[in-house]
Amino acid sequence: MNVRETIKGQIESALADAAFPILTPEDLLGAFPNGADTTCQAGDLKVTAGEAGKLLSMDDFPFNSAEHVAETIVNKAGL
């Protein structure tokens, strides 16, 4: 698995129990198990939900699934 797939999978897993749709950045951070401190790691790359959230804008919302969140974040991160 490459870095993109690893991070995407970890985001999807972290949001597996989240209630969708997610309408705001605050709701998204609250949906992660450890909030903004939830961490995804692949090799030397480590990113928190709080850091990843800075890549998003209100135009990215609403999110309708964990896959939608993960795909948007990895795309905006250039992974």
Residue frames as qw, qx, qy, qz and C-alpha x, y, z in Angstrom:
[[0.000, 0.889, 0.458, 0.000, 0.00, 0.00, 0.00],
 [0.408, 0.414, -0.037, 0.813, 1.33, 3.46, -0.85],
 [0.123, -0.113, -0.437, 0.884, 1.19, 6.53, 1.41],
 [0.390, -0.089, -0.204, -0.894, -2.01, 7.84, -0.20],
 [0.671, -0.219, -0.632, -0.320, -3.87, 4.54, 0.26],
 [0.488, -0.168, -0.694, 0.503, -2.59, 4.13, 3.82],
 [0.027, 0.078, 0.298, -0.951, -3.64, 7.62, 4.96],
 [0.504, -0.113, -0.357, -0.778, -6.96, 7.36, 3.13],
 [0.649, -0.214, -0.726, -0.079, -7.69, 4.01, 4.80],
 [0.343, -0.173, -0.619, 0.685, -6.79, 5.35, 8.24],
 [0.230, -0.001, 0.072, -0.971, -9.11, 8.35, 7.80],
 [0.620, -0.154, -0.521, -0.567, -11.94, 6.09, 6.65],
 [0.590, -0.206, -0.747, 0.225, -11.38, 3.77, 9.63],
 [0.161, -0.090, -0.466, 0.866, -11.27, 6.68, 12.08],
 [0.378, 0.066, 0.009, -0.924, -14.62, 7.94, 10.77],
 [0.248, -0.113, -0.930, -0.248, -16.29, 4.52, 10.54],
 [0.178, -0.517, -0.789, 0.280, -18.72, 5.31, 13.36],
 [0.005, -0.202, -0.053, 0.978, -19.33, 8.96, 12.42],
 [0.348, 0.643, 0.637, -0.243, -22.84, 10.22, 11.71],
 [0.181, -0.039, 0.456, 0.871, -23.15, 11.65, 8.21],
 [0.532, 0.662, -0.016, 0.528, -23.73, 14.11, 6.69],
 [0.522, -0.473, -0.188, 0.685, -21.08, 16.24, 8.36],
 [0.236, 0.886, 0.354, 0.185, -21.88, 19.90, 7.76],
 [0.056, -0.971, 0.184, -0.141, -19.09, 21.91, 9.43],
 [0.479, 0.517, -0.615, 0.354, -15.36, 21.72, 10.21],
 [0.341, -0.428, 0.590, -0.594, -16.19, 21.58, 13.93],
 [0.901, -0.013, 0.189, -0.390, -18.49, 18.59, 13.38],
 [0.814, 0.427, -0.388, 0.066, -15.80, 16.87, 11.33],
 [0.187, 0.512, -0.685, 0.483, -13.16, 17.25, 14.04],
 [0.568, -0.272, 0.490, -0.603, -15.69, 16.06, 16.61],
 [0.932, 0.160, -0.093, -0.313, -16.34, 12.93, 14.54],
 [0.577, 0.449, -0.643, 0.228, -12.73, 11.73, 14.87],
 [0.771, -0.375, -0.499, 0.124, -12.12, 9.44, 17.89],
 [0.560, -0.412, -0.239, 0.678, -9.54, 11.79, 19.46],
 [0.118, 0.932, 0.188, -0.287, -10.82, 14.98, 17.87],
 [0.356, 0.898, -0.254, -0.033, -8.14, 17.21, 16.34],
 [0.295, -0.656, 0.695, 0.002, -5.43, 15.02, 17.90],
 [0.915, 0.175, 0.361, -0.054, -6.44, 11.89, 15.94],
 [0.078, -0.695, 0.588, 0.406, -3.27, 10.91, 14.05],
 [0.921, 0.372, 0.111, -0.035, -2.73, 9.09, 10.77],
 [0.258, -0.721, 0.577, 0.285, 0.74, 7.85, 9.84],
 [0.920, 0.375, 0.096, 0.063, 2.36, 6.27, 6.79],
 [0.732, 0.301, -0.147, 0.594, 6.12, 5.84, 6.89],
 [0.380, -0.093, -0.261, 0.883, 7.64, 9.17, 7.90],
 [0.198, -0.375, -0.257, -0.869, 4.43, 11.11, 7.18],
 [0.202, -0.429, -0.781, 0.406, 2.35, 11.84, 10.26],
 [0.135, -0.320, -0.200, -0.916, -0.69, 14.12, 10.19],
 [0.102, 0.283, 0.748, -0.592, -3.34, 14.97, 12.76],
 [0.152, 0.679, 0.702, 0.152, -6.99, 15.55, 11.99],
 [0.110, -0.869, -0.171, 0.450, -6.47, 19.16, 13.06],
 [0.224, -0.468, 0.498, 0.695, -3.67, 19.64, 10.52],
 [0.217, 0.247, 0.829, 0.453, -5.65, 17.90, 7.78],
 [0.076, 0.776, 0.602, -0.172, -8.68, 20.04, 8.58],
 [0.114, -0.707, 0.098, 0.691, -6.68, 23.16, 7.69],
 [0.195, -0.072, 0.723, 0.659, -6.66, 21.93, 4.08],
 [0.081, 0.554, 0.811, 0.169, -10.45, 22.13, 3.88],
 [0.109, -0.042, 0.002, -0.993, -12.74, 25.06, 3.18],
 [0.487, 0.264, 0.530, -0.642, -16.48, 25.48, 3.71],
 [0.591, 0.426, -0.365, -0.580, -16.89, 24.74, -0.02],
 [0.256, 0.234, -0.937, -0.041, -15.83, 21.13, 0.73],
 [0.208, 0.167, 0.822, -0.503, -18.84, 20.59, 2.99],
 [0.763, -0.396, 0.388, -0.331, -21.12, 18.75, 3.47],
 [0.134, 0.356, -0.920, -0.098, -19.41, 15.37, 3.61],
 [0.811, -0.059, -0.111, -0.571, -21.69, 12.39, 3.06],
 [0.985, -0.076, -0.150, 0.042, -19.32, 9.51, 3.87],
 [0.630, -0.631, 0.323, 0.318, -15.96, 8.65, 5.41],
 [0.701, 0.197, 0.446, 0.520, -14.68, 7.86, 1.92],
 [0.236, 0.876, 0.240, 0.345, -15.70, 11.36, 0.75],
 [0.381, -0.908, 0.165, 0.059, -13.75, 12.95, 3.63],
 [0.736, -0.352, 0.435, 0.381, -10.69, 10.77, 3.06],
 [0.623, 0.453, 0.418, 0.482, -10.60, 11.31, -0.70],
 [0.085, 0.959, 0.114, 0.244, -10.95, 15.09, -0.30],
 [0.493, -0.817, 0.264, 0.142, -8.16, 15.29, 2.29],
 [0.732, -0.176, 0.473, 0.456, -5.65, 13.16, 0.37],
 [0.499, 0.658, 0.361, 0.433, -6.39, 15.11, -2.83],
 [0.062, -0.981, -0.008, -0.186, -5.93, 18.49, -1.13],
 [0.612, -0.674, 0.356, 0.209, -2.74, 17.23, 0.54],
 [0.439, 0.715, -0.488, -0.242, -1.35, 16.24, -2.85],
 [0.502, -0.334, 0.796, -0.049, -0.90, 12.59, -1.88]]
